[in-house]
Amino acid sequence: MSAIAVVTTVANRKDARSLARALVEAKLAACAQISRIESVYTWKGTVESGKEYRILLKTLD
């Protein structure tokens, strides 16, 4: 097995903490790091931006 990093985003800090805690408690991730970010993306043909929370999970493949 190799160590890998998995990255996802959620809309708010509460969801980020909940998901990170659940994955670490279930031993699906060894560690989770939460960062507040601003994303720029296309949605329905328009360029949008918004605040999100990125979760970096360290796990095995």
C-alpha positions in Angstrom: 0.0 0.0 0.0 1.0 3.6 -0.7 0.2 6.7 1.2 -2.0 9.1 -0.8 -3.7 12.4 -0.2 -7.4 12.8 -1.0 -8.9 16.4 -1.3 -12.5 17.4 -1.2 -14.4 20.6 -0.3 -17.6 21.3 1.7 -19.6 24.5 2.2 -19.0 25.2 5.9 -16.7 24.5 8.9 -19.2 22.4 10.7 -19.5 19.9 7.8 -15.7 19.9 7.3 -15.1 19.0 11.0 -17.8 16.4 11.0 -16.6 14.7 7.8 -12.9 14.8 8.9 -13.7 13.4 12.4 -15.9 10.6 11.0 -13.2 9.5 8.5 -10.4 9.5 11.1 -12.6 7.7 13.7 -13.5 5.1 11.1 -9.8 4.7 10.4 -10.4 5.5 6.7 -8.0 8.4 7.0 -5.0 8.8 9.3 -5.2 12.6 9.4 -7.4 15.4 8.1 -6.4 19.0 7.6 -9.1 21.7 7.2 -8.4 25.0 5.4 -10.7 27.9 4.5 -10.4 28.7 0.8 -12.0 30.8 -1.9 -13.0 28.9 -5.1 -13.6 30.3 -8.6 -15.6 28.0 -10.8 -18.1 27.9 -13.7 -21.7 27.2 -12.8 -24.5 27.2 -15.4 -22.3 29.1 -17.9 -21.3 31.9 -15.4 -18.0 32.3 -13.6 -18.8 32.3 -9.8 -16.7 32.5 -6.7 -17.4 31.5 -3.1 -16.0 30.5 0.3 -15.5 26.8 1.0 -13.6 24.5 3.3 -11.0 22.2 1.8 -10.3 18.9 3.6 -7.0 17.2 2.9 -7.1 13.6 4.0 -4.0 11.4 4.4 -4.8 7.7 3.8 -3.6 4.5 2.1 -4.6 3.3 -1.4 
